[in-house]
Amino acid sequence: MKIHIKNGHVIDPANGIDRAADVFIAKGKIVGVTGGNPRGDGGTAPAGFEANATIDATGCIVCPGLVDLSARLREPGFEYRATLESEMAAAAAGGITSLACPPDTDPPLDEPGLVEMLTHRARRPEFSHVYPVGALTLKLEGKRLTEMAELAEAGCVAFGQANTPVLDTQVLMRAMQYAATFGFSVWLQAQDPYLAKNGVAHDGEISARLGLAGIPVVAETIALATLLHLARETGVRLHLTRISSADGIEMIAAARASGIAVTCDVAVHHLHLCDQDIGFFNPHARFDPPLRSLRDRDALRAGLASGAIDALCSDHTPVDDDAKQAPFDEAEPGATGLELLLPLTLKWAAEMKLPLATALARVTADPARILGIGAGTLAVGSAADVCVFDLRAPCRIGRETLKSQGKNTPFLGQDHHDLRGRVRCTLIEGHLAYDGAFV
């Protein structure tokens, strides 16, 4: 299949492209970008190129498919919350063509067979590329290391614990040493389990007024100090997931300056919400880590803009209605995010007055670099994973509009004037995975 995407404005942060251009696709690969391309061959279509299909992108942005560093697909084990089919449909509708899934399935991704089963099921033309993060310890119990080398052969791109800490720091150090020996990346959330014990909200004025058990910022910074010192000692490539505080950003910046190989991401809802958005015990505003203060939120926004935070993720966590409609302190944390990643990224960029290319880099080239995959680019020869979206088209987030089985999000019913950037189509290796031209 040969596809010609014409009349669009192409933005490819990885290769410095930001101009009106056409994109040519053949056999699932990018074969040309008009007006110059990353390999310097003029960017014209190959001689004799005749398109079988044409996508008119007039008035739209054409960019690499989005890359999401944290999307729970809920399989295996939690199919009553979501299925692979429903969440892959949501990913395509959100313009996401590659995603990493955490290991906290049931059972956890701690055996090669489970990883192979997941990647095999996800190997369909209309499905986004799935990159499993394998369990660092067996059953995520923090006691015995998994066979990381075997899990990597089965398809794991990194190793982590999802939201489950490793309490024994000797086990954690041995895991980092093992990973460093083989060049594996370790992904961990920085949160001290004892300081966060029983907490459900940011420890501050709001939680005190509502009578909710708090999780202090120091729960993040103390855990960060441990992880960063162990990373320095072992030389492991450390990725810190879902940073939530201003103090945490400062610690990571200092660690980088000292030579520690560390990257980090932030969840997209933390850019727009703070503890004040809990309102009157809104269970949709319960997250792990919790929504923090306005100061922290503003620091996260600025840190992502400056590059102190490397990438943005959806932290997609579909939850069934029963688990979300409970009282705030009993509700399950998390929100659906695959279909909100792009419009919320664009909203942040507009409010921060950032170039569109900078914003798109945080959800394309930058997360692809952290994953170590060849995605997030429109370079000639790369996979034709493409997102075409209308920057000005309004988005309304409603239960009826979400393709994800999880309808849990504090942005439900968001006024369409506040969210813009509707995906018109998503291509995965040249296959039309989503056609939203008339949605």
C-alpha positions as CSV (number, residue, x, y, z in Angstrom):
1,M,0.0,0.0,0.0
2,K,1.3,3.4,-1.1
3,I,-0.1,6.4,0.8
4,H,0.3,10.1,0.1
5,I,-0.5,12.5,3.0
6,K,-0.9,15.9,1.3
7,N,-1.4,19.5,2.3
8,G,-0.5,19.1,5.9
9,H,1.9,20.9,8.2
10,V,4.5,18.4,9.2
11,I,6.1,18.6,12.6
12,D,8.9,16.0,13.3
13,P,10.8,17.2,16.4
14,A,13.4,14.4,16.1
15,N,14.5,15.7,12.7
16,G,13.8,19.5,13.0
17,I,11.0,19.5,10.5
18,D,8.3,22.1,11.1
19,R,6.8,23.2,7.7
20,A,4.1,22.6,5.2
21,A,5.0,19.3,3.5
22,D,3.7,16.1,2.0
23,V,4.5,12.6,3.4
24,F,4.9,9.5,1.2
25,I,4.5,6.0,2.6
26,A,5.2,2.6,1.0
27,K,5.3,-0.9,2.4
28,G,4.7,0.5,5.9
29,K,7.7,2.8,5.8
30,I,8.2,6.5,5.4
31,V,9.8,6.9,1.9
32,G,9.7,10.7,1.5
33,V,8.9,14.1,3.0
34,T,8.7,17.0,0.6
35,G,10.9,20.0,1.0
36,G,13.8,18.1,2.5
37,N,14.1,15.2,4.8
38,P,16.4,13.8,7.5
39,R,18.7,12.0,5.0
40,G,19.2,15.0,2.8
41,D,18.0,13.5,-0.5
42,G,15.6,16.3,-1.4
43,G,12.6,14.7,0.2
44,T,10.6,14.1,-3.0
45,A,8.6,11.0,-3.6
46,P,10.5,8.1,-5.1
47,A,10.6,7.9,-8.8
48,G,7.5,6.2,-10.1
49,F,5.6,6.6,-6.8
50,E,1.9,6.3,-7.4
51,A,-0.4,6.4,-4.4
52,N,-3.0,3.8,-3.8
53,A,-4.6,6.1,-1.2
54,T,-4.5,9.8,-0.4
55,I,-5.1,11.5,2.9
56,D,-5.9,15.2,2.6
57,A,-4.4,16.8,5.7
58,T,-5.4,20.4,4.8
59,G,-5.5,22.4,8.0
60,C,-4.0,19.6,10.0
61,I,-0.8,18.8,11.8
62,V,1.1,15.7,10.6
63,C,3.4,14.3,13.3
64,P,5.0,11.0,14.4
65,G,2.6,8.8,16.3
66,L,2.7,9.5,20.0
67,V,4.8,7.3,22.3
68,D,3.3,6.7,25.8
69,L,5.6,5.6,28.7
70,S,2.8,4.3,30.9
71,A,-0.5,2.7,29.8
72,R,-2.1,-0.1,31.7
73,L,-3.9,-2.5,29.3
74,R,-5.4,-4.5,32.1
75,E,-4.5,-7.9,30.5
76,P,-3.8,-10.4,31.8
77,G,-6.0,-10.6,34.9
78,F,-8.2,-7.5,34.9
79,E,-10.3,-8.0,31.8
80,Y,-13.4,-6.8,33.8
81,R,-11.8,-3.3,33.8
82,A,-10.6,-3.2,30.3
83,T,-9.5,-5.5,27.4
84,L,-6.7,-5.3,25.0
85,E,-9.1,-4.6,22.2
86,S,-10.8,-1.7,24.0
87,E,-7.5,0.0,25.0
88,M,-5.8,-0.5,21.7
89,A,-8.8,1.2,20.1
90,A,-8.4,4.1,22.6
91,A,-4.7,4.3,21.9
92,A,-5.3,4.6,18.1
93,A,-8.1,7.2,18.7
94,G,-5.6,9.2,20.8
95,G,-2.9,9.1,18.1
96,I,-0.7,6.8,20.2
97,T,1.2,4.3,18.1
98,S,3.7,3.0,20.7
99,L,3.2,2.4,24.4
100,A,4.9,0.8,27.4
101,C,2.8,-1.2,29.8
102,P,3.7,-1.6,33.5
103,P,4.2,-5.1,34.9
104,D,1.4,-5.0,37.5
105,T,-1.0,-7.4,35.7
106,D,-2.4,-10.5,37.3
107,P,-0.1,-12.4,37.4
108,P,2.6,-9.8,37.1
109,L,4.9,-9.8,34.0
110,D,7.6,-11.8,35.7
111,E,7.8,-14.8,33.3
112,P,8.8,-14.9,29.7
113,G,5.7,-16.9,28.7
114,L,3.4,-14.1,30.0
115,V,5.4,-11.4,28.1
116,E,5.3,-13.5,24.9
117,M,1.6,-14.0,25.3
118,L,0.9,-10.3,25.7
119,T,3.1,-9.3,22.8
120,H,1.7,-12.0,20.5
121,R,-1.9,-10.9,21.2
122,A,-0.9,-7.3,20.6
123,R,0.6,-8.1,17.2
124,R,-2.3,-6.9,15.0
125,P,-2.1,-4.3,12.2
126,E,-4.6,-2.0,13.9
127,F,-2.9,-2.2,17.4
128,S,-0.2,0.1,18.7
129,H,3.2,-1.3,19.3
130,V,3.3,-2.7,22.8
131,Y,6.5,-2.6,24.8
132,P,6.2,-4.5,28.2
133,V,8.1,-3.3,31.2
134,G,9.0,-6.5,33.0
135,A,8.8,-7.1,36.7
136,L,12.0,-6.4,38.6
137,T,11.2,-8.9,41.3
138,L,9.1,-12.1,41.3
139,K,5.4,-11.4,41.8
140,L,6.5,-7.7,42.5
141,E,7.1,-8.8,46.1
142,G,10.5,-7.2,46.3
143,K,12.3,-10.3,47.6
144,R,13.8,-12.3,44.6
145,L,15.0,-11.0,41.3
146,T,13.4,-12.0,38.1
147,E,15.3,-13.6,35.2
148,M,15.8,-10.2,33.5
149,A,17.8,-11.6,30.6
150,E,15.1,-14.1,29.7
151,L,12.4,-11.4,30.0
152,A,14.4,-9.1,27.8
153,E,14.6,-11.9,25.1
154,A,10.8,-12.3,25.4
155,G,10.3,-8.6,24.6
156,C,10.7,-6.5,27.8
157,V,12.3,-3.1,27.2
158,A,12.9,-2.2,30.9
159,F,12.3,-3.5,34.4
160,G,10.3,-2.0,37.2
161,Q,7.8,-2.4,40.1
162,A,4.9,-0.3,38.9
163,N,3.6,1.3,42.1
164,T,5.0,-1.4,44.4
165,P,8.2,-0.5,46.3
166,V,11.1,-2.8,47.0
167,L,11.4,-2.5,50.8
168,D,14.7,-4.3,51.1
169,T,17.4,-1.9,49.8
170,Q,19.9,-4.7,49.5
171,V,17.6,-6.5,47.0
172,L,17.1,-3.2,45.2
173,M,20.9,-2.6,44.9
174,R,21.4,-6.2,43.6
175,A,18.6,-5.7,41.1
176,M,20.3,-2.5,39.9
177,Q,23.7,-4.2,39.7
178,Y,22.2,-7.0,37.6
179,A,20.4,-4.6,35.3
180,A,23.6,-2.5,34.9
181,T,25.6,-5.5,34.0
182,F,23.3,-6.3,31.0
183,G,22.6,-2.7,30.1
184,F,18.9,-2.9,31.2
185,S,17.0,0.2,32.3
186,V,15.3,0.2,35.7
187,W,12.0,2.2,36.0
188,L,10.9,3.0,39.5
189,Q,8.4,5.3,41.3
190,A,9.9,7.4,44.1
191,Q,7.6,7.0,47.1
192,D,8.5,5.9,50.6
193,P,5.9,3.3,51.5
194,Y,6.0,4.1,55.2
195,L,5.6,7.9,54.8
196,A,2.9,7.2,52.3
197,K,1.2,4.5,54.3
198,N,-2.6,4.9,54.3
199,G,-2.3,8.3,52.6
200,V,-4.8,9.2,49.9
201,A,-4.0,12.9,49.1
202,H,-1.3,15.5,49.2
203,D,-0.4,16.3,52.8
204,G,-1.4,20.0,53.0
205,E,-4.2,22.4,53.8
206,I,-6.7,20.7,51.5
207,S,-6.3,17.2,53.0
208,A,-6.4,18.6,56.5
209,R,-9.6,20.5,55.8
210,L,-11.2,17.4,54.3
211,G,-9.9,15.0,56.9
212,L,-8.0,12.9,54.5
213,A,-4.8,11.0,55.3
214,G,-1.9,12.8,53.7
215,I,1.1,11.8,51.7
216,P,3.9,14.4,52.2
217,V,6.3,15.5,49.5
218,V,9.1,14.1,51.7
219,A,7.8,10.6,50.8
220,E,8.9,11.3,47.3
221,T,12.2,13.0,48.1
222,I,13.4,10.5,50.6
223,A,12.7,7.7,48.2
224,L,14.4,9.7,45.5
225,A,17.6,10.1,47.6
226,T,17.8,6.3,48.0
227,L,17.2,5.6,44.3
228,L,19.7,8.2,43.1
229,H,22.4,7.1,45.5
230,L,22.0,3.5,44.4
231,A,22.0,4.5,40.8
232,R,25.3,6.3,41.3
233,E,26.7,3.2,43.1
234,T,25.6,0.7,40.5
235,G,25.8,2.7,37.3
236,V,22.4,1.6,36.2
237,R,20.2,3.6,33.8
238,L,17.5,4.8,36.1
239,H,14.1,6.1,34.9
240,L,11.9,7.8,37.5
241,T,8.2,7.5,36.7
242,R,5.5,10.1,37.4
243,I,7.5,12.7,39.4
244,S,5.0,14.9,41.3
245,S,6.9,17.6,43.3
246,A,9.0,20.7,42.8
247,D,11.6,19.4,45.3
248,G,11.8,16.1,43.3
249,I,12.7,18.0,40.1
250,E,15.5,19.9,41.8
251,M,17.0,16.6,43.2
252,I,16.9,15.0,39.7
253,A,18.5,18.0,38.1
254,A,21.3,18.0,40.7
255,A,21.8,14.2,40.1
256,R,22.2,14.7,36.4
257,A,24.6,17.5,36.9
258,S,26.7,15.1,39.0
259,G,26.8,12.6,36.2
260,I,24.1,10.1,37.2
261,A,22.3,8.5,34.2
262,V,18.7,9.4,35.2
263,T,15.6,10.3,33.2
264,C,12.1,11.1,34.4
265,D,8.5,11.6,33.3
266,V,5.4,13.2,34.6
267,A,1.7,12.2,34.2
268,V,-0.3,14.5,32.0
269,H,-3.0,15.1,34.6
270,H,-0.4,16.4,37.1
271,L,0.2,19.3,34.6
272,H,-3.3,20.6,34.9
273,L,-4.6,19.6,38.3
274,C,-3.6,20.1,41.9
275,D,-4.9,19.1,45.3
276,Q,-7.6,21.8,45.1
277,D,-9.2,19.9,42.3
278,I,-10.2,17.2,44.8
279,G,-13.2,19.6,45.4
280,F,-15.9,17.9,47.4
281,F,-14.2,14.5,47.6
282,N,-14.2,13.8,43.9
283,P,-12.9,10.2,43.5
284,H,-11.9,10.9,39.9
285,A,-9.2,13.2,41.3
286,R,-7.5,10.5,43.3
287,F,-4.1,9.5,41.9
288,D,-0.9,7.7,42.8
289,P,1.2,9.8,43.4
290,P,-1.4,12.3,44.6
291,L,-2.2,15.6,43.0
292,R,0.1,18.0,44.9
293,S,0.1,21.7,45.6
294,L,-0.3,24.5,43.1
295,R,3.4,25.3,43.6
296,D,4.3,21.7,42.7
297,R,2.0,21.7,39.7
298,D,3.5,24.9,38.3
299,A,7.0,23.5,38.8
300,L,6.1,20.4,36.9
301,R,4.7,22.5,34.0
302,A,7.9,24.6,33.9
303,G,10.2,21.5,34.3
304,L,8.6,19.7,31.4
305,A,9.0,22.9,29.3
306,S,12.6,23.4,30.1
307,G,13.6,19.7,29.7
308,A,14.3,19.1,33.4
309,I,11.5,16.5,33.0
310,D,12.2,14.4,29.9
311,A,8.8,13.2,28.8
312,L,5.0,13.2,29.4
313,C,2.9,10.1,29.8
314,S,-0.8,9.4,30.1
315,D,-0.5,7.1,33.2
316,H,-3.5,5.4,31.6
317,T,-5.3,3.4,34.3
318,P,-8.8,2.2,33.4
319,V,-10.9,1.5,36.5
320,D,-14.4,0.1,36.7
321,D,-17.3,2.2,37.9
322,D,-17.7,0.4,41.2
323,A,-14.1,1.0,42.2
324,K,-14.3,4.7,41.3
325,Q,-17.7,5.5,42.8
326,A,-16.6,4.6,46.3
327,P,-15.8,7.3,48.9
328,F,-12.6,9.2,48.1
329,D,-10.4,7.3,50.5
330,E,-11.7,4.0,49.3
331,A,-11.7,4.7,45.6
332,E,-9.1,3.2,43.4
333,P,-6.5,5.7,42.2
334,G,-5.9,6.4,38.5
335,A,-7.6,7.7,35.4
336,T,-8.1,6.9,31.8
337,G,-5.6,8.8,29.7
338,L,-4.8,7.4,26.2
339,E,-7.4,9.6,24.5
340,L,-6.5,12.7,26.6
341,L,-2.7,12.7,26.2
342,L,-2.7,14.8,23.0
343,P,-5.3,17.4,23.8
344,L,-4.0,17.9,27.4
345,T,-0.4,18.2,26.0
346,L,-1.6,20.9,23.5
347,K,-3.5,22.7,26.3
348,W,-0.3,22.8,28.4
349,A,1.7,24.0,25.5
350,A,-0.7,26.8,24.6
351,E,-0.9,28.0,28.3
352,M,2.9,27.9,28.5
353,K,3.2,29.6,25.1
354,L,5.6,26.9,23.9
355,P,6.4,26.0,20.3
356,L,4.2,23.1,19.1
357,A,7.4,21.2,18.1
358,T,8.7,21.4,21.7
359,A,5.4,20.1,23.1
360,L,5.2,17.2,20.6
361,A,8.8,16.2,21.3
362,R,7.7,15.4,24.9
363,V,5.2,12.8,23.6
364,T,7.1,11.5,20.6
365,A,10.9,11.6,20.2
366,D,11.8,12.1,23.9
367,P,9.8,9.1,25.3
368,A,11.1,7.0,22.3
369,R,14.6,7.8,23.3
370,I,13.9,6.7,26.9
371,L,12.4,3.4,25.6
372,G,15.3,2.9,23.2
373,I,13.1,2.3,20.2
374,G,13.1,3.7,16.7
375,A,9.7,5.4,17.0
376,G,8.7,9.1,17.4
377,T,10.2,10.1,14.0
378,L,9.2,10.6,10.4
379,A,12.7,9.9,9.1
380,V,12.9,8.2,5.7
381,G,13.1,4.4,6.3
382,S,11.3,4.5,9.7
383,A,8.0,2.8,10.4
384,A,5.1,4.8,9.1
385,D,3.6,5.5,12.5
386,V,1.8,8.8,11.9
387,C,-0.8,11.0,13.7
388,V,-2.8,13.5,11.8
389,F,-4.7,16.0,14.0
390,D,-6.7,19.2,13.7
391,L,-5.1,21.7,16.2
392,R,-8.2,23.9,16.2
393,A,-10.9,21.2,16.4
394,P,-12.6,21.1,19.9
395,C,-12.6,17.9,21.9
396,R,-15.3,17.0,24.4
397,I,-14.5,14.2,26.8
398,G,-17.6,12.2,27.6
399,R,-18.5,8.6,28.5
400,E,-20.0,8.3,25.0
401,T,-16.9,9.6,23.3
402,L,-14.2,7.5,25.1
403,K,-13.3,4.3,23.4
404,S,-11.5,3.1,26.5
405,Q,-13.5,0.7,28.7
406,G,-12.5,2.9,31.6
407,K,-14.6,6.1,31.8
408,N,-12.8,7.4,34.9
409,T,-11.3,10.9,34.5
410,P,-11.6,14.2,36.2
411,F,-11.8,15.8,32.7
412,L,-15.1,14.0,32.0
413,G,-17.5,16.5,30.5
414,Q,-14.7,19.1,30.0
415,D,-16.0,22.1,28.1
416,H,-15.0,21.8,24.5
417,H,-13.6,25.3,24.4
418,D,-10.9,24.2,26.8
419,L,-9.6,21.2,25.0
420,R,-8.6,21.2,21.3
421,G,-6.6,18.9,19.1
422,R,-8.8,16.2,17.6
423,V,-7.1,13.2,16.0
424,R,-8.3,12.8,12.4
425,C,-6.4,9.6,11.6
426,T,-3.7,7.3,13.0
427,L,-1.5,5.2,10.9
428,I,0.5,2.2,12.3
429,E,3.1,0.9,9.9
430,G,1.1,2.4,7.1
431,H,-2.1,0.7,8.2
432,L,-5.1,3.0,8.9
433,A,-5.7,2.2,12.6
434,Y,-8.1,5.0,13.3
435,D,-10.2,7.2,11.0
436,G,-11.8,10.0,12.8
437,A,-12.3,12.4,9.9
438,F,-16.0,12.6,10.4
439,V,-16.2,12.0,14.2
